[in-house]
């Protein structure tokens, strides 16, 4: 399996409204940290997640988190 592109060596802090979102797992999206379909020729697919109330979340930018789509600090070890 191939490695994802590191889009950013740190999290994306984004304020989100309630709803469903698709986090980019391949790192190639031009709409980081969200999927724009750039994964089509990769081994990766987007990760769907749901927000139930308006809040700020920290989404993984390095694409190596074990807690997809949320940052778990893995970028500090890359």
C-alpha positions, 0 to 999 in steps of 0.5 A: 500500500502506498503512503499518503501525501503529507498535506500539512505537518500539523492539524487543520483547525476548522469550525464545522456546522452539524452535518456529514463531512469527508476527510481527505485521506490521500493528501492530494485534495486541493480542498484540504482537509476535505476530499475533492475526489483526487484519490481516484487513482490511489489506494485511498478513499475519503473518511466520512465523519459526522458533526452533531453540533457546531464546534471546532475540530482539529483534522489531521493534516499529515494523513498518518493519524491513527484516529482518522480524521482527527489529529493524534499528534503523529505529525510530531514523529514524522 
